[in-house]
Amino acid sequence: MISNLALLPRKRHNGLMKSINEDVMEYTINHDKARNMFTTVVDGHTAYVEYRLQNGVLDIIHTIVPRPVEGRGIAAALVKRAYGYASEQGLERAGTCPYAAKWLERHP
């Protein structure tokens, strides 16, 4: 089953976060439960988060954003959606992927 959800990340400009109401970028994030992935396509490039489910824990194992679309908040949007799904399902959150682990530290 695949579901579409849009997240509205803040956009960086000169190292500063812009307000959510300024220059907002919207990503359509697809959840492919059969492949344990959340994906989005930006400018023709597919970015994704891959996770595993084990003992009531959703563990993000890979966060991949192609170079041409880096720096747009895509990884954060994908990780946020994956952990949002975990919370909705009553799952604990873990991050084997270094990016996801750091994200969890910043968003307990």
C-alpha positions in Angstrom: 0.0 0.0 0.0 1.3 3.4 -0.9 0.1 6.6 0.7 0.9 10.2 -0.3 1.5 12.9 2.3 2.8 16.4 1.8 5.2 18.0 4.3 6.1 21.6 4.4 9.7 22.0 5.4 11.4 25.3 6.2 13.8 26.4 3.6 17.4 27.5 4.3 18.8 30.7 3.0 22.3 31.8 3.8 22.4 29.3 6.7 19.3 30.7 8.3 15.9 29.1 8.5 13.1 31.0 6.9 9.7 31.2 8.4 7.4 28.4 7.4 5.2 31.0 5.6 8.1 32.3 3.4 9.2 30.5 0.3 7.7 27.2 1.3 8.6 24.0 -0.6 6.2 21.1 -0.6 7.1 17.5 -1.1 4.8 14.7 -1.8 6.0 11.8 0.2 5.0 8.2 -0.7 5.0 5.4 1.8 5.8 2.0 0.2 5.1 -0.4 3.0 6.0 -3.4 1.0 9.6 -2.0 0.5 9.8 -0.3 3.9 10.5 3.1 2.3 9.3 6.6 2.2 10.2 8.3 -1.1 9.8 11.6 -2.9 10.8 12.8 -6.4 12.3 16.3 -6.7 13.4 17.7 -10.1 13.4 14.1 -11.5 15.6 12.7 -8.6 14.3 10.2 -6.2 15.2 10.7 -2.5 14.2 8.1 0.1 14.3 6.8 3.6 14.6 3.1 4.1 13.6 1.5 7.4 13.2 -1.8 9.2 10.5 -2.9 11.6 11.6 -5.1 14.5 10.2 -5.7 17.9 7.9 -2.6 17.8 10.7 -0.3 16.6 10.9 1.6 13.3 14.6 2.0 12.6 15.7 4.2 9.8 18.7 2.5 8.2 19.3 4.7 5.1 18.5 8.3 4.1 19.5 9.0 0.5 19.2 12.4 -1.2 20.8 12.7 -4.6 23.5 15.5 -4.9 21.6 17.6 -7.4 18.8 18.2 -4.9 20.7 18.3 -1.6 20.3 21.2 0.8 16.5 21.6 0.3 15.3 20.0 3.5 14.3 16.8 1.7 16.1 14.4 4.1 14.5 16.2 7.1 11.0 16.0 5.5 11.5 12.2 4.8 12.8 11.4 8.3 10.1 13.5 9.9 7.4 11.7 8.0 8.8 8.3 8.7 9.0 9.0 12.5 5.5 10.5 12.3 4.3 7.3 10.9 6.1 5.4 13.7 4.3 7.5 16.3 0.9 7.0 14.6 1.5 3.3 14.7 2.6 3.2 18.4 6.2 2.2 17.4 9.4 3.3 19.0 11.9 5.3 16.9 15.5 4.4 16.2 18.1 5.6 13.8 20.9 3.3 12.6 21.5 5.9 9.8 23.7 8.7 11.1 21.4 11.4 9.7 18.3 9.9 11.3 20.2 9.4 14.6 21.2 13.1 14.6 17.6 14.1 13.7 16.3 12.1 16.7 18.8 13.9 19.0 17.5 17.2 17.8 13.8 16.2 17.9 13.3 14.0 21.0 
